[in-house]
Each structure stands twice: as structure tokens, then as C-alpha cells.
Amino acid sequence: QVQLVESGGGLVQAGGSLRLSCAASGRTFSSYAMAWFRQAPGKEREFVAGISWSGSRTIDADSVKGRFTISRDNAKNTVYLQMNSLKPEDTAVYYCAGAFNKPVLIPRGQSEYDSWGQGTQVTVSS
């Protein structure tokens, strides 16, 4: 498994932007599909965006489509989430996750992910 550490969270006003980073340790990072999930207080953890091992394919949740962009740099063992036009409802703890050698190119289900970071808090004020 890879070890994952998120950074870049914080407090931002509605309409603002943040970029989250997730640094991975381990030589097999480029073999992992990666994703961002989030969990708001009192709610279930939900899929936000995912990216294939090569970076050639991405998928987004409908709630963030057109506002958030996931990307990765395999040379730096890092995956990013650029978040623009942030809304108060985007407030949550954001988690980075990795899935190794799954049948689906970019899984959406939490159970498909083998490695998880500790999470980073994103708070959007109105």
C-alpha cells in the first residue's frame, strides 16, 4: 500500500479557490487509481473526483462538475484537487484515497480503495 498525506485545506470565502495536494510514498503510486472523497458533518463520506493511474481519464461527481479538477503528477507521487467557485456546501473533511489493480479504471465506491489519507478540513464561509 501507499501512504497518503493531504495538505492545502483551510478557510475560504464562498466563490474562492483552494488546491488540495496528496503526497504518496511508495514506488507503486503510478499503478494506483486515485480519488478524492469528502465527508461533511452528519453526512456519509461521498466520492468527489477520481483519476486513472495514467492520468488520462477523470470522473467527477455531479455536485462539483465544472468547478473541481483532479490531476496527478506521477513523477512527484502527488495528486491534486483544484477547487474553484467554492460554496458553503463544499465544507467537509476531504480525503485522498488510492485503489490498486481494480477491475474498474476509476472506482467510485469507498470499499474499492485500499489506502487513505488522514483528511484535510475545508471550510467555506458564506
N, C-alpha and C positions, 0 to 999 in steps of 0.2 A: 504494500500500500504506500501511497504518497502521503506525506504530512502537509497540511494546508494551513496557511496563516493569512487571514484577511486584514486589510487596512483601508483607510480612506473614509470611514464613516464620520458622521458629525451632525451638527445642527445647521440647517439651511432654510431660507425663506421659500415659500411657495413660488414657483417659477424659476428657481435657481437650479444649479447643476452640482453634481458630485461625481467623482470617479472612484470606484472601488477597485482595489487590487487584491489578488490572491496569489501568494507566492507558494510554490510547491517544492518540496525536497524529494529527491529520488530521481533515478535515471530514466524511469519509465513514464515520466509525465506526458511525453508526446504520444503515448499509447492510450491515454485516457480521454474519454469524452468528459467535458466539464460543464458545470451548470451553476447558476445562482438560484437559491431559494430564499424566501423571506417568511418571517413569522411576526405578525402583529399581535399585540396583547389580546388575549382571549380568543385568538383565532388559530386555525390549523396552519401548519407550515405549507407554503404553496410554491410551485415552480414559477420562476420569473423568466429565465432565459437559459439556453443551452448552446453548446458549440461542439462540433465534431473534433476528433483527435487532430485532424489536419488543419482545422480552421476554415475549411471550405464550405461548411454548412452551419447555419444557425437557425434556431427557432425561438420565438418569443411568446409569452403569454399575451392574450388579447389586451389585458389591462395596461400593459407597458409598450405595446406595439407603436412604433413611430417616435417613442420618447427615450427608450433604453437601447443600448447597443452592447452586445457581448463581443469580446475579441480575445485573442490569445497570442502570446509570443513564446513559441516552444524553445527558442534559444535562451530565453530568460526564465523559463519554467514559471510563467506568470499568465494568469487570466484576468481580464478586466471587465468591469461593468460601467459604462458611461451612462449616467442618468441625467437627462435633461428635462426641463419643464416639470419639475417635481411638484407633487401635490401632497397635501396633508395625509391623504390615504396611502401614500407610499411609506409612511412611517412604520418601521419594523426593524427587527434584527435580521440582517442579511447574512446568509451562509453560502460559502463556496463548497462545492461537492465534486467528487470525481468518480467516474464509472469506468471500470476496466473490462475490456473484452466482452461486451454485451451484444446480444443479437440485434438490438435496435441501435442505430447510429447515434442518436441523441435521446436517451431515455427521459421521460417526464416524471416517472414515479420515484419517490424518495427511496423506496426499497431497492432500486436498481443501483444506487450509489454506494460505493464501498468506503470512501474516505470523505470526511467532513472537517471543515474548519470550526473554530470556536465561535464565529459570528462577530459582526460589527454593527453597531447601532446607527441607524439613520433616522433622524427626526426632522420632519418638515413642518415648519410653523406657518400658520395662515396669516 
